[in-house]
Amino acid sequence: MYTCIDTRQENKIVYLYQEYVMESQKLSALQLELLNVYSFQPKEEDLIAIKKLLAGYFSGKLTKNIQKAIEEKNITEEDLDKWLNE
């Protein structure tokens, strides 16, 4: 038999579950945060928006790191073209 639980109880359950998962599987902080998002049962359109935000964030971070490596190692456009054709 199921009973209704209030938001505080639901939050406590999510917190306890996160603690259990964190101890048993060592999830990252990002994974735990995503568990919080999914625990509130967002709409499909919200999940798509979250995925786009994450993709944009990590894409920007990757681009920034690549640009930094190019500058630090003095990689030229010719080098990049040569590597693409290998």
C-alpha positions, 0 to 999 in steps of 0.5 A: 500500500502506497502513501502520499509523501510530502516534498520534505520527505521526498527530498530526504528520500532523494538525499538518502538515495544519493548518499547510498549511491555515492558510497556504493558507486562513487558517482560524480557531482554532476551525476548526482546533480542530474539525479536531482533534476530527474527526481522531479520528473521534468517534462520531455522538452525540459530534458531536451533543453538540459541536454542542449545546455550540457552539450553547449557547455562541454563543446565550448569547454573543449573548443577553449582547451583546443585553442589553448593547446594550439596556441601553447604548441604553436600549431599552425593551420598547415599542421592541422590540414596535414593531420586531417589528410594523414 
